[in-house]
């Protein structure tokens, strides 16, 4: 499923439309994406992007929140919203026959949401509960702390969900002002994937738009690479330590992301990866270990996440350091790069069997990438990566300096200082 029939147009209203027709499907994944997220906030507005996403479902000048949800489901649609560091989106999955009324409803939500004061108060309470859920989840917490360690005081270090103190001071008028100013046609895109033709989709779009045309906004400058920082969140109610170690790296628009992704895969991308084999299978030091890579427009983060007992933490750190040193000195094992390529390409192709994933991929890359690559071009780029390129990335990322770290569990800074200040 690598053949892509991707088309892109600019409508008279100023809305960018991207479609990908996939024969054999009777459904469509629709999404309107905005180049707006927690990265585009400041300390006084952190969390407003996430709050706005919630409020878009909470009533328009024509319908209440219950009527919106009932209308979507009456048409057989499944709706969702999401907020990330750089993008906010509203999505709908539906049968092709329901596209026209659902598109009309979607743009009604985007153009006529009233941000009712009573609904705003209720939705803040919902988000406060969501915050408590995040705080109780050690995996969510350890990654929030890791972003803070890597990027603070840059907005990329802010939690997407925001902070209670900040949100409590945001009223209806201020929220609507932010929405009108930042959620514009210049920084948005409509994506449709599945049983859809571009010309027919454009004909189905409501005439006109209440979204301002606007101008493409500049991003806050990328965070300067700071000295390695460690964040510790003590949780005496936990019996294990959740830990992240990693560093800043390149962004979406760098070709270095291909050897970087393969490096992440061979380190912790599967059960045969170096660190899973070493820490879980050979030494029995961790419950789980995995690598991660998250890319933004001009920077990114990569590293390792693991869960272990407090008494084993030092041995895990020493084992990881020794394995990274061995990789840099001795290079890759025979066939190791081929396995990483196969696993990475397989993961990409398997994800492409989901219309929703294809829609999300198109929305993200078309909004943030200077150059969009098709699936075929992406697979070819991975195939061309050499062992020297992977090792060059490894040697530059994992130099002699300590990495950024975060910990959640029954520990304190006193416990982690010997590990992070060497």
N, C-alpha and C positions, 0 to 999 in steps of 0.2 A: 504494500500500500504506500509506495514511495512516489508514485506519479501524482503531481499536484497541479490542479487546475485553479490556480490562485489568480484572482482579478482584483484590481483596485481602482476606485473612482473617487472623484470629488463632486459631491452634489451641489446644485445651485445655492443651497442654504449654507454651504461651507462645511458640511459633514463628510469626513472620509469614510468610505465603505470598502471593506475587504471581504471577499467571498471565496470559499473553496468548495466546489461541487464534488461530491463523492458518490458515484453511481452505486446503486444497490441499497441505499438507505431510504427510509420513508420519513425520517425525522430531521430536525435541524437544531443545532446549538447556536443560540444567539447571545451576543453580549455587547454592551456598550462600556468601553474602557476609557478612563480618564488618567492622564499623566499627572496624577496627584496622589500623594500618600503622606506618611508620617515624616518622610524626608523633607517635605515642603512646608513643614510647620515650624514654629518657634516654641520657646519654653512656655509661653503664655497660651498657645493654641494647640499644644500636643494632645492628640486624641480626637480632634475635631473632624478629621477625614473619616475616621471610623464611625463617629457619631452621625455624620451626614449620611453615610451609607445606610445606617439603620433608619434614619428619618425619611429616606426616600420611599420606604414602604409604609409610612405612617399616615397617609392621607393626602389627597389632592383637592383642588377646588371643586371636583366633581364627585369624588368617592372617599369613603372612610378607609382606614387600614383593613378592616374586615372585608369590605367590599372589594378591595384590590386583590387580596389573597383568594377570595371566593371566585372572582372573575378569572384569575389565572388557572385555578384548579378546574373550574367549569369547562375551560377550553383544553383540559388535559395537559397543562403546562406544569413544569417544575422550576420554580424560581429560586434564586440565591443571590447573595451579595458578598463581596469580599473587599478587604482593605489590606494593602501591603505597604512596604517601605516606599515604593515609587508609583504604585498604580492602585486605583479604586475601580471596581466594576460591578455592574448589575447584569446577571445572566438569566436566560430562560432556555429550557430544553422542551421541545414540543414537536408534534407532528406537523408536517409541512402545510397541511390544510389550515392550521391554526395560526400561521405566521402573521397574517394581516391584522387580526384583532389584537394579538399579543404585542406586535410592534406598536400599534396605536396606544395600547396601555402602557408599554414601556416608556414611550416618549411623553405620555401624560405624566407619569411619575417624575421624569427628569425635568419637565418644563413647568409643571403646575403643582408640585408639592408645596403644601402650605406651612410646614414646620410648626404645627399647632403647639402652643405653649404647654397645654396639658399632656399631649402625647410626648413632648420633649422631656417633661419631668418623669413620666413613666419609663421612657426609654433609657434615661440616665440610670434609673434604679436597676433596669435590666443589665446595663453595662457594668454597674458596680458589682452585681452578682457574677458577671463574667470575669471581672478582675479578681474576685475572690477565688474563682475556679482556677485561673491562671496561677495565682499565688500558691495554691495548694498542689499544683502539678510541678514536681521538681524538674522535669524535663523542660517545660515552658520557662520556668524561672531561670534555670542555668543558662539557657540561650539568650534570654533577655539580658542577664548580667554579662554574658560574653560580648554582645553587641555594645553594651555600655563600656566594657573594658577596651574594645577595639576602636570605638569612634567618639566617645564623649570628649568634648561637649558638642560635637557635630550632631545635627538632627538624626543622622543614621543610627545614633546610639539611643534614640528615644524608643520607648515601647509603642508599638502600633496602636494598642488599645488605649493609650494615654494614662493619665494619672487622675485619681479622684479629685484632688485639690484643684487641678486645672479645669476639669470638666464642670465642676460645681459652679464655677464662676462664669461659664459661657451661657449667655441667654439667647433667646430666639432671634432677635435682631442681629446680633453679632454672628450667629451661625449662618443666617441667610446672606449676610454681607460676604462672608467667606465663600459661600457656595456660588453666588453670582459672579464673584471676582475670579475664582480659580477654576470653576468647572465650565470651561468654554469649548466651543467647537474646534478652536485651534489646537487644543490639547486633548482631543477625544477621537475615538474611532468606533465604528460599528462593525462587528465581525459576525459572519454567518457561515456555518460549516455544515455540510450534509446535502440534503435534497433541496438545493437552492441554485437559482440562476441569478447572476448579478443584476441584469436588466429588469427581471421580474421583481427582485427585492427592492430596487430603487423605486419602481412604480408603486409598490405597496407602502412606502414610507409616507407618514403624514406630511402634508404640505406645510412648509415653514417650520421654524423651531423657536422656542422661547429661550433657548440657550444663547448667550452672547457669542459673537464670533471670536472676539478676543485676539490675543497674540500668543504665540508659543513662548512660555515663560522660561527664564533661565533657572537652572538648578542651583541650590546652594553649593558652593565650591566643595570638592571632595575633601574628606578629612585628611589632614596631614598624618603621615605615619608617626605614631607616638611611641615613646619608650614602652616596653612590655608592661602591662598592667594586670593585676589580679583582683578579681572580685569574689568575695566569700559571702554566702548567705547561710547563716547557721539555722539548721532545722533539727532540733533535738528529738523531734517525733519520728525522724527517719532512722533506719538502721544501716542504710548504705549511702555512699557518696556518689552523686552525679557530677561529672567533671567534663569540661570542654577545654581543649588546648588548640590554639591555632593562630592565624595571622591574617593581615590584610593582603589582598592580591589585586590582580587586574580586573577589569570590568568586561561587560558584554561586548564592547567594540574592539577588544584586543584579540588577535589571532592566538595569543598565548593561552587562551582559555581551553584550547584543544589538548595540548600536552598536560595542562593543569588538571583537566577532567580525568585524563587517563591516570595521572599520578594519584589522584584521590581514589580512583577505582582500585588500583593495585595495592594501595595502602590499607583501605578498609571498606571496599565496595562490595564484598561478598564473603561467603564462608571459606573460600580458598585464599582470601587476601592475606597479605603479610601479617597484619596486626591481629586479625581474627585468629589466624592459625597460631601465632605466637602467644597472645595473651589469653585466649579462651581455650584452645585445644592443647597447646604444649604446656603452658604454665598454670592454667586454671585460676588466673588472677582476677578475671572480670566476668560479670554476668553477660554483658554485651559490649561490643565496641564497633563503631562505624565511622566512616569518613563523611564529610559534607562539603559542599561547594555552593555558595550563593553569590550570584553576580548582579551588580547594579550597572548603571550606565557608564560610570567612570572608575569604579573600584569594586572590590568584592571581599569575601572572606572564605577561608578554607581551613579545615582542621579536623579534629577527632573528638568524638563523644563517647564516653564510657561510663559504666556503673561498676563500682567495686566497694569492698569493705574499707573502712578507715585504716585498718592495720596494714592493708595491702597497697595503699595509695603510693607510697614511696617506691615500692618495687615496680608498680605499673609505670611510673614516670621514668625510672631508670631503664626499664625494658624498651620503652618507646624511644628514648634518646639513643640507646644503643642500636636499635633497628634503623633509625633514621641515619645515624652515622655510618652504619654498614652499607646502607643504600647509596649514600653519597660517595663512599670510598670504592666499593666493589661493583657498583652498577646493578643492572637487572639480571635476574636468572634467565636461563634459556627458555624461550617461549612465553615469558611472563608478560611482555608487552602485547603479544598476540592475544592472550587470554583477556587482558584488560580491554583491548579493542573490541573483541567479540562481545564481551559482557556489556560494554558501554553502548555499542551499536544495537545490540539486542534489546536493551532497556528502552532505547529511543524508539525503535520500531514497534515494540509492544505497546508503548504508550500512545502511538499514533492510531491504534485501533479504537480509541475513544474519541468520539466527536467533541466532547467537552474539552478534552486535553488539547486537541488540535486547535479549537477555538481560543483557549487560553494562551497557547503558544503563539498564535498569530497576533493576538491582541498585545501581548507583552513585547514581542520582537518588533512589530511594526511601529509601536510607540517609542521604544527605547533604543533600538539598534540603528546605527548609521547605515549598515548594510544588512539586509535580510537574506538569509541563506535558506534555500529549500532543504527538504529532508535529504535529497540526493547529494546536494552540495555539502551538507553537514557530514554525512557519512564519508564522503570522499576526503574531507578535511581531517577526520579522525584517522583514516587509513594512511594518510601521508605523514603522520607524526613519526619521528624517529626516536630511537632510544636516547641519543644525545640531547634531543630537545626536552625529553622528560627529565633527564638527569640535571640539565641546566636549570630547569625550574626548581627541582628539589634542592639543589645546592644554594640557590638564591633565597628560597623561602625559609628553609630550615638551616640557617647559618648558626653561628656559635651563640647568638643571643637567645635568652629565654623567650618563650612564646607568650602571647596573651592567654590568660587562663580565667576560668570561673568555676566555682564549686558550690554545690548545694548539698547539705547533709549535716550530720552531727559533728561538725568540725568548726574551728575558728581560724583566724589569720595566723595565729601562733602555730597551728598545725601545718599550714600550707607554706609559710615563709621559707622553710628550708628547701622546698621544691621549686619555688618561683623566683628566688633571688640569688640563684647560683651564677 
